[in-house]
Amino acid sequence: MIKKNTVLFVLLSFMIPFFMATAVEKGPHEHDGLYFRFMMGAGYAQTSSTNKVNKFQNQEISHFGEFQFGGTILKNTILSVNFPVYFIPLPGGLSLPNSMTGTGAASGVESYIAAMGVGVTHYFMPVNIFISSSFYYSMTGVEYPGVSGDKNNTKGFAVGFSAGKEWWVSKEWGLGVALNFYYSRQNDLTKGLDITPLDVFSVNIAFTATYN
């Protein structure tokens, strides 16, 4: 059951930016009022973990998507609630216990990070270049191929940074590109194994669609 504090946090996260946004006067080609951003991209990801003997590491292509919702708190400065999802590779050679099929290597295992956090974005006008920083509470999910209902889930914290350029395509919508950086440290991936927390680092090129 979801804790009441978590539900309250989510509700306040949506309400606070809304009230701040409605207090700001809105005009065309200005960063004020309500804010929505959709990001989608791909790039490089590195995952690593260690035990007393070995270091497990992997570098592969990662994919991600992110939705941001918020409002202007200062001129050209936006506070938002962010919801990213990253699809990442697991460290090569890392074995994960599987309650239904026995212990198996991480190859072929699907993994993802879903997170929720708060971010701040600032636009440099009139060139419409932005920088963003975010802090997340993150959850990693691991699913075994061909096995229904068998998962390992961990929790952790993450930080993100992005910088990009957008071009106005209407009075309130802008399309652009961004360079996105993401780092997270997840708790032990499995119980019963002497493995350090999983470190994830990702660099992605993303396309952005922003309403503000």
Secondary structure, DSSP 8 states (H G I E B T S, - for coil): ---HHHHHHHHHHHHHHHHHHHTS---TTS--SEEEEEEEEEEEEEEEEE-SS-EEEEEEEEEEEEEEEEEEEETTEEEEEEEEEEE----BT-EE--TTT-SEESTT-EEEEEEEEEEEEEEETTTTEEEEEEEEEEEEEEE-TT-TT-EEEEEEEEEEEEEEEEEESSSSEEEEEEEEEEEEEES-SSTTS----EEEEEEEEEEEEEE-
